[in-house]
Amino acid sequence: MSHRTSLLGRLGAIAVIAALTLGACSSPAATSNDLLAKVKTAGKIVMSTDPEYPPQSAITAAGTYEGFDIDVGTEIARRLGVDITFETPSWEALTAGSWSGRWDFSVGSMTITTDRQKVLAFTNPYYFTPAQMAVLPDSGITTLDGLAGKVVCVGQGTTYLQWLDGTLDFGTESPQTKPPAGATATTLPSDRNCAESWQAGRRDFDGWLSSATTVQGAIDEGLPVIAVGDPVFNEPLAVAFDKGGADPTSMVAEVNKILDAMRSDGTLKSLSEEWFGEDLTTKIGG
C-alpha cells in the first residue's frame, strides 16, 4: 500500500510540474521576444521621428509633435490600444537597424529598398511621394539637365543620395529618370537642412532633392526654393521595424491590418489631404 501511495505521489508531482511548465510556455514572459506582445504588455509604443521634416513631422514651439507621420503613428497606436511616445534618432541610425529597443517602430516616410529590407521589416506602403528637384529662384536653372556637373544637396542616408549615386534599388523596380550627368552630392543631416542652408546664405550647392511634399512645404513657408522639372521617381513609403530586436513578424501583420482599415474608412486619405492638400495614399505612375 505504501509503495502504491508513493508511486501515486510521484505521478502527481510530475503532473504538477508538467502543468506549471505548460503554463510558463503560454505566459507573457515566454512571448517577450515578440514585439507585439512586448508593446501590449508595456501599454505603449515608442516611435522614431524627425523633428525637422514638415509637413510629415515637426516639433512645435510648445514642444509637441505634429505632421502627417505623427498623426498616422498616433492612430496606429490608438488602434493597437496603447499610448505613444517619440524619440528622435538620426536618419542614418534609423536605417542602419540594430535599434537595441530604443524605439519600437518608425512612421517616418521611409522608402522600402532592397538594402533596408536586410535589417528592417516593412509594412505595405501607407503612402507614396514623388522625389522632386529644387533650385534657387535666381539660379537660372530651369530643367533637370541644367544641374549637369553641379552639386546637389540631400539628406544623409536617404534614397535621394542613392539616386544620385546610382545605387537606388526598390527591389521590384528601378527609377526610370537618370541623374543629371556629372552631378555630385553633398549631404546634411536632414533634407530640410538644405533649404534652410540656402536661406542662411550658403551657396556651395546648386540643387536640392527631397520629397515633393517637403519641397512644397519649404516654398509655402517662404524659403528661397523653386521646383524644377518633373518628379524623378515615386517612393513607396512604409512603417518600419527592426529585425535585430524583438521579433516584428506579428506586429507587421497587425499594423498592415490597421493600415488596411485606415484606407477603407478614409482615415489615411483624410490625413493626406489635411497635411499635403492631396491624396498621396495611392501610387500614380512609376
N, C-alpha and C positions, 0 to 999 in steps of 0.2 A: 504494500500500500504506500509506504514511504517513497519507494522508487517511482511509483506512478505519479505521486504528488510532485516529486522533484522534477520529473520529466515535463509534466504539465506546466510547472512554474517556469522552466527554461523556455518552453514553447511560447508561453505568454510573454516573457521578456523579449523574445525575438520579434513577436508580433508588434509589441510596443515600439521597439527600435525601428522596425520597418515603417510603421505609421509615421513616426517622427521624421524619418528620412524622406518619405514621400511628401510630407508637409513642408519640409525645408525646400524641396525642389520646386514647390509651387509658390513659395513665399516671395515677396518683393525683392528681398536681398539676393535671391538666386537669379533674378532677371535684371540685376543692377547694371549689367553691361548693355542693356537695351536702352537706347536713347529716349524712346517714347516713354518707357516705364520710369526712367530716371526723372524726366521732366514732370510727369504726372505726380510722382512722389514728392518732388520738390515744390510743386504748385506754382512754378514759374519757369519761364524760358528766357534765356539771355540772347539778345540779338545784336550782331555787329552792325555798325552803321558808319557812314562817312558824314561828319558834321559840316562838311563844306561841299555838298553836291546837290544844291537845289535845282529843280523842284523835287527831286527824288528824296533828298534828306538834307536837313539843315537844323542847326540849333538856334533857338530864338534868344532874344535879349533876356527873357525870363529863365533861360536855362533848360527849356523843354525842347523836345524834338518834333519836327513837323515835316511833311512831304509825302509823296506817293508811296515810297517804300516803307516809311514809318506807318502809314495807315494800313498798308497791306499786311505788314508784320504784326501789327496790333490786332487786326481782325483775325489772323491765323491763330494768335494766342487766345483770343476770346473764344473761338470755336473749338480750340483744344481744351478750354476750361481752365486756363492757367493765367497768371499775371505775366507781364513782360517788363524786362529791364534792358538797358542798352550799354554796349561797350564800343569804343572807337579805335580799333586796331588799324595799322597801316594796310593799304590795299595789298602790298606785297606779302605781308604776314598772312593775310586772309587767304590769298590764292595759293600760298605755299602748302596749306594744310597743316597737320600736326598742331592743332589748336590747344591741346592739353586741357581741354574742358573749360577754357577761359570764357568761351561763349558757345552757345548751342547751335546757332544757325545764322545764316546770312540772308537777309532780304535786302540785297544791295545792288540790284541791277547787274548781276554777274552773268556774263556770257558763257554759255556752255561751249567748251573747247575740248579737243582730244587730250591735251596736256593736263588740263584741270581735272578731267574725269579720272585721272590716275590717282589723285589724292582726295578728291571731293565727290560726294554723291549729290546728284541734282534731281529736282522735281522736273515735271514738264514745264515749259516756259509759261510764265504768267503775263508777260507782255513782250513786245518787240520794238526796238528803236532803230532808226536809221543812224548811221555814223556820218556826221557832217563836217566838212572842212570849213574853216572860217579864217578871215584875214582882217587886217586893219582897214578902216574905211578909206584912208589916204594912200594905200599901198600901190594902187594901180593894177592890182591883180584881179582879174575878172573871171578866170577859168581855173580848173584844177591843174591844167598843164602849165599855167603861169607860175606854179610852185616848183617847177623842174629845177633841180640843183639848189633849192632853198632848204632852210631849216624849219622843221615843223615841231611845235611843242605838243607833248602828250603826257598823260599821267603815267607814273611808274607802274610797270607790271600789267598794263592794260592791253586789250585787244587792238587798240589804236596803234600802239607801239609795234605789236606783232604784224599788223597790216603793213606798216612802213618798212619793217624788216623782211617782209615776205614770208613770215612763218605762221600766219594766222590759219588755223585749221578748225573748222566747226565739226569735223568728223564725217558728216554725210554730204557736205557741200563746201565749196570754196568761194570766196568773194570773186565776182567777175571783174570788177574795176581794179586796175593796177595803180600802184602809187606813181606820182609824177617822177619821171626819170631823174635819177641822181638826188632825189630828196632824202634828207637825213633827219634824224630825230634828236630832240633834246627833251629831257624829262623833268617833271616836277612832281611832288608827292600826290597831288590830285589834279584832275583835268581842269577844274575850275581855276586853279592857281595860274594857268597860262593866261587867261583873260585878265585876271587880277594883276598879273605882272605887266601886261600891256598898259593897264590903267595907271600903274605906278611909274610908267615911263620906260620900261625895259623894251629894247628894240633889237635884241640879238637873235630873234627868230621871226619868221615871216608868216607862218601859218599856225593854226591851232586845230587839232582834230579831237572831237568829242561826240557825244550823242547829240542828235538834233534838238532834243529837249533841253539839254544843258546849254547849248549854243543859244537857243531862243530865249532861255531864262536870262542869260547874260545880256542879250540885246534888250530885253524888256526892262532890265534894271539900269540901262544906260551905259553899260560898259562899251569901250571902243571896239566893237566887233560887227562884222557883217558876214553872212553865209556866202560861200562861193561854190558854184557848181552843184550838181545833183548829189544826193547821198551816195557814199561809196560802197556801203554794204548794209544789210539788215542784220541785227543782232538778236538771237534768241536768249532772253534773259530769264533766269530761273532762281529758285530758292536753293541754297547750297548747305550741305552738312559735311563735317569732317569724317573721312573714312578711318582716321587714325585714333579715334576715341571710342566712345560707346557706339555699339552697332546702330547705324541710322536706318536700316532696312525698313522696319515697321513705321518709323517716323516719316520717311519719304512717302510710303504708301498712304499714310493718314493725311499728310499735307496735300498730296495730289487729290485726294477726295475732297478736301476743303477747298482747294483751288477750283475744282470742277463745280462745286456748289456755288462758289462766288461768281463763276462765269454764268451759271444757269440762272441765278437770281438777280443778275445785273450789277452786283457789287463791284466787280473789277472794272467793268465799263464805266460805271459812275465815278469811281475814284480816278480813273484815267482822264475822263473828261473834266473833272474838277481841277486836276493838277496840270494837265497838258493841253486842255482845250480840245482834245480829240480822243477817239478810241484807238489806243495802240495795243489792245489785247488780242488782235487778230493779225497774223502776218500778211503783209501785202507785198507782192513781188518777191525778188530774190535778193 
